[in-house]
Amino acid sequence: MNEPRDAALTALYAIDLHGQMASSDLPDKAQRLVRGVSEHLAELDERINAVAEGWRTERMPAVDRAILRLGAFELLYERDTPVAVVLSEAVRLAKLYSTEKSGGFVNGVLAKLAGNQAS
């Protein structure tokens, strides 16, 4: 787990489940992502809920919720990261840490969110 997104996901998952991270020894990019998601959590959940048909963030599996929040933060606030990279990394994380079906769900939600940003 050397990738900053993997480290950020692990931290966000721990925060969601336990209210705190197990360790604060994160790479700089992962720290920035975790801080950004934490600071914009209410807005991110609102944006995700607006495009996740039939789902609310509070009903989603914790790992999927963390992946969506991370991807949404990158789409909305890390504008130098290409949309295709954000989507493919989110799908990779979902397939690795959740289920095969989660990959498609995450892709669909974030693609809609990205499309809403373009308009």
C-alpha positions, 0 to 999 in steps of 0.5 A, a space after each residue: 500500500 505505497 500509493 497515497 490514495 490507498 493510504 488516504 482510503 485506509 485513513 478515511 475508512 478508519 475515521 468513518 468507523 472509529 472516529 480517528 485514524 490509527 496512525 498519522 504517518 501518511 505521505 504528504 498527498 494522502 494527508 492533503 486528501 484526508 484533510 480535504 475530505 474531512 473539511 468538505 465532508 458535508 458538501 461531498 456527501 450532499 453531492 454524492 447523494 444528489 447523483 447516487 440514485 437510490 442510495 444515501 451515503 449513510 446506507 453505503 458500505 463504509 469502504 465504498 463511502 470512503 472511496 466516493 468521498 475521496 473521488 468526489 474531493 479530487 473531482 471538485 478540489 484537485 482540478 489538476 488531476 484528470 477526471 479519467 485518472 480519478 475515475 480509474 483510481 476510484 474503480 481500482 480501489 473499489 475492486 481491490 478493497 470492496 467488491 467487483 460490483 462496487 467498481 461499477 457503482 463507484 464509477 457510475 456515481 463519480 462519472 455522474 458527478 464529473 459530468 455535473 461539474 462539466 455543465 
